[in-house]
Amino acid sequence: MTETTVESIKTLLIETFEGTGNEGSYFTGQNNSIVCALKDLSSEG
């Protein structure tokens, strides 16, 4: 894994268990959130 990937995962885990603080959120951001990434997926393969 690259350093950038490791840092992104670390940030995501901290946000998941400790909250976001004053920064944006991986879960609810407008254009780059997990919700945005998953919205086009279908459970019907």
N, C-alpha and C positions, 0 to 999 in steps of 0.2 A: 504494500500500500504506500501511496505517496504521503508526504507530510501534510499536504492539503487535505487529503481524504481523512487522515487520522484526526486532524484538527476539527474538521467538519463533524465527524462522528462524536468526538469529545464534546463539542458545543451542543449537539443535539441531545446527548445524554444528560448534560448538565441542565439544559432547558426542561427536559422531560421530568427530572426528579427535583429540581430546585427552583424552577420558574425562570422567567425571562429577564427579570430585573427591569431596566429601562430601555432595553434594546428590542428590535423587532422579533418576530417569532417564526420559527421553521414551520409551525403548525397552522398559523393563521395569516401569514403574510399575503399580500395581494397578488403577486405574480410569481413567487418562488416558494410557495409553501408545499408541504406534503399533501395537503388537501387538493391543491391545484394539480399536482402531479398524478394523483389517484383518480381525479374526477372522470377521466376518459376511459378508465378501465372497466371492463365488463366481467361479470361473474359467469357469463355464458360463453366462455372461450371462443 
